[in-house]
């Protein structure tokens, strides 16, 4: 029994729509769907869940997560790299601001997963995730791993609080660097949100997400139980202003 009229060519093309993670996708074969034939022909009885219901649930999850991304983008409270020179993925910064991907996961109700990730690897790159609780979330998010890699924009460095305390000039430099970095991020996020919200992108990504999730029946059943068989809009929790904190996270990777 063939579960859905998926097109493998569409899956491959969807993975190359983004310029920024294309090299990462090529370098990490696990991000491609290499078991298309087996999943397409998987008997419904073996899976134990209707693929149409799975796709509907993924569509609902995608909408909720893109709504959360919109909230993050428009709030404009972004983290900053005060850890090392150059670009660095920062999950939660020294002031407690979460990155776009971490914010989406947090607003989905998985705050402990966000905190656990910060404790284990605060400078994680989602392109490197292959298994575990974070991969389970990705599989049930309605977004592909490549899309989440695109959302997880790395941050350029700005003067750290210690540098600012030691050098009065660094305070002014940090303020200007923050403004430049935030403006650059806001511009990127607008383009990413537009791309992810496009109808063609959504359809292709949901096909990929359904194929992959159908390989994990327990996760698929849990997602269907959460969202039902009809897409539902789930309003994201507003992002409250985040005050300074002193979180203890894993150290950044060595340069």
Secondary structure, DSSP 8 states (H G I E B T S, - for coil): -------HHHHHHHTTS-STTHHHHHH-GGGS---HHHHHT--HHHHTS-HHHHHHHHHHHHHHHHHHHHHHHHH-----B-SSSS-B--SB-TTS-B-HHHHHHHHTT-HHHHHHHHHHHTT--GGG--SHHHHHHHHTSSS-HHHHHHHS--B-B---HHHHHH-HHHHHHHHHHHHHHHHHHHHHHHHHHHHHHSHHHHHHHHHHHHHHHTT-HHHHHHHHHHH-SS-------------------------
